[in-house]
Amino acid sequence: MGLAGLLLAACTHSLIVVKPDIPGDLRPARTHDYPVGEYFGPSVTWIAGTAIFKTSDCSAHEFPYSVGSDMADLLKEIDRASFSRVDPLTGPRQEIPGVRRTIAFELALMRVSLSSERISWGTARRTVEAELEIRVVLSTDGHRVPLDKVIGRGEAQALGSVFAGCGAIGDLIPTAIGRSLQAAAADYMTRIADPRRF
């Protein structure tokens, strides 16, 4: 492989740190008058990954990103607004005397895909699609009931010059990820507000 091939294969961009702008009106639809225990798995407490292109034209470009603990912090905020008390747990099956119900955020999976499509001689349409899935398990008196996966999808799209190169899409990544986090939070609130869950 020549020098050009080595450079192309090693095109990893700088880490993108995503700090989502969560609307202030993102509040639960109803509250529950009982306490819950709350557990977060490692993949939920720190979300990070690498955004990659779906198309071959820019496939050598990779964009590492980090959401950090922001999604877990948002879920904690929702729980504390939804229940009379929230007790942190050190494990998904831990029990606390007097607390019958627990919520375990066991696993988070974030996928971020990129595409760049030339639509004219000098213009390209760049698209970023982000999807977050969180597996949540509810327990009442030790009886575990999987909650349907909480899902949030976000997209960002823009037109730009083809001469800007593949790296120009990096500006869209925080927007798409931020929208997926907001959508996941809204999805979780809708599900947790259902009194039939517990």
C-alpha positions in Angstrom: 0.0 0.0 0.0 1.4 3.4 -0.9 1.6 6.5 1.3 -1.7 7.8 0.0 -3.5 4.6 0.9 -2.0 4.7 4.4 -3.2 8.3 4.9 -6.7 7.4 3.6 -7.0 4.4 5.8 -6.1 6.4 8.9 -8.6 9.3 8.5 -10.1 9.5 12.0 -11.4 12.9 12.9 -11.2 14.6 16.3 -13.5 13.5 19.1 -17.0 15.1 18.9 -18.4 15.8 22.3 -22.2 16.1 22.2 -24.0 18.3 24.8 -27.6 18.1 23.8 -29.9 21.1 24.2 -32.9 19.5 26.1 -36.0 21.6 26.1 -37.1 22.9 29.5 -40.7 21.7 28.9 -39.6 18.0 28.6 -41.6 16.9 31.7 -43.5 13.7 32.6 -47.2 13.6 31.7 -48.1 12.1 35.1 -46.5 11.3 38.4 -46.6 8.2 40.6 -47.0 8.5 44.4 -44.6 5.7 45.3 -40.7 5.3 45.4 -38.6 3.3 43.0 -35.1 1.9 42.9 -33.0 3.0 39.9 -30.1 1.2 38.2 -27.9 2.2 35.3 -25.7 -0.2 33.4 -22.2 1.0 32.3 -23.2 1.4 28.6 -26.0 3.8 29.7 -24.0 5.9 32.1 -21.4 6.6 29.4 -22.4 6.6 25.8 -19.8 6.9 23.1 -19.0 5.4 19.7 -17.8 6.1 16.2 -19.9 7.5 13.4 -19.2 5.9 10.0 -20.2 6.4 6.4 -22.7 4.0 4.8 -21.3 4.9 1.3 -18.0 3.8 -0.1 -16.9 7.2 -1.3 -16.0 8.4 2.2 -15.8 5.1 4.0 -12.2 5.8 5.2 -13.5 8.7 7.4 -14.5 7.9 11.0 -15.9 10.4 13.5 -15.6 9.3 17.2 -18.2 10.9 19.4 -19.1 11.0 23.1 -22.4 11.8 24.8 -20.9 10.9 28.1 -23.4 10.8 31.0 -25.9 13.3 29.6 -28.5 10.7 28.6 -28.3 9.0 32.1 -28.6 12.4 33.7 -31.7 13.2 31.7 -33.3 9.8 32.6 -32.5 10.5 36.3 -34.2 13.9 36.0 -37.3 12.3 34.4 -37.5 9.6 37.2 -37.2 12.2 39.9 -40.0 14.2 38.5 -42.1 11.0 38.0 -41.9 9.3 41.4 -42.1 10.3 45.0 -38.6 9.1 45.7 -35.8 7.5 43.7 -33.1 5.3 45.4 -30.0 4.5 43.4 -29.1 0.8 43.1 -25.7 -0.8 42.7 -27.0 -3.7 40.7 -30.1 -4.5 38.5 -31.4 -7.1 41.0 -30.7 -5.2 44.2 -33.6 -4.8 46.6 -34.2 -2.0 49.1 -36.6 -2.6 52.1 -39.8 -0.7 51.5 -39.2 -0.1 47.8 -41.3 -2.6 45.8 -40.6 -1.2 42.3 -37.3 -0.8 40.4 -36.3 0.5 37.0 -33.1 -0.9 35.5 -31.6 0.8 32.4 -29.5 -2.2 31.5 -28.1 -1.5 28.0 -27.8 1.4 25.6 -26.8 1.1 21.9 -26.2 4.2 19.8 -25.8 3.9 16.0 -24.7 6.9 13.9 -24.5 6.6 10.2 -23.4 9.1 7.6 -24.0 9.6 3.9 -23.0 12.1 1.2 -24.7 12.2 -2.1 -23.7 14.3 -5.0 -26.8 16.0 -6.4 -25.1 18.3 -8.9 -21.6 19.0 -10.3 -20.6 21.1 -7.3 -23.2 20.2 -4.6 -23.6 17.3 -2.2 -26.4 16.4 0.2 -25.0 15.3 3.5 -27.1 13.3 6.0 -26.5 12.0 9.5 -28.9 9.5 11.0 -28.6 8.7 14.7 -30.6 6.0 16.6 -30.4 5.3 20.4 -31.9 2.2 21.9 -32.1 1.6 25.6 -33.2 -1.7 27.2 -35.2 -1.1 30.3 -36.4 -3.7 32.8 -39.1 -2.9 35.4 -39.5 -5.0 38.5 -42.2 -5.3 41.1 -41.5 -7.3 44.2 -38.7 -9.0 42.3 -40.8 -9.9 39.3 -39.0 -8.6 36.2 -40.9 -7.3 33.3 -39.0 -6.1 30.2 -40.2 -2.7 29.0 -40.2 -2.3 25.2 -37.0 -0.8 24.1 -36.9 3.0 24.5 -36.0 4.3 21.1 -34.9 7.8 19.8 -34.1 8.7 16.3 -32.6 11.9 15.0 -31.5 13.2 11.6 -29.6 16.2 10.3 -29.2 17.1 6.7 -27.6 19.9 4.7 -26.4 20.9 1.2 -22.8 21.9 0.7 -20.0 22.1 -1.7 -18.5 18.8 -2.8 -15.1 20.5 -2.6 -15.5 20.8 1.2 -14.6 17.1 1.5 -16.0 14.3 3.6 -15.0 15.9 6.8 -17.6 18.7 6.4 -20.3 16.3 7.6 -18.9 16.5 11.1 -20.8 19.7 11.9 -24.1 17.8 11.5 -23.3 14.9 13.9 -24.1 16.7 17.2 -27.5 17.9 15.9 -28.6 14.4 14.8 -27.4 12.8 18.1 -29.0 15.5 20.2 -32.3 15.0 18.4 -32.1 11.2 19.0 -31.5 11.8 22.7 -34.5 14.1 22.9 -36.7 11.6 21.1 -35.5 8.8 23.4 -36.3 10.9 26.5 -39.8 11.6 25.1 -40.4 8.0 24.3 -39.4 7.0 27.9 -41.7 9.5 29.5 -44.6 8.2 27.4 -44.0 4.7 28.5 -43.3 5.4 32.2 -46.5 7.5 32.4 -48.6 4.4 31.6 -50.0 3.1 35.0 -50.1 -0.4 33.6 -46.3 -0.6 33.5 -46.1 -1.3 37.3 
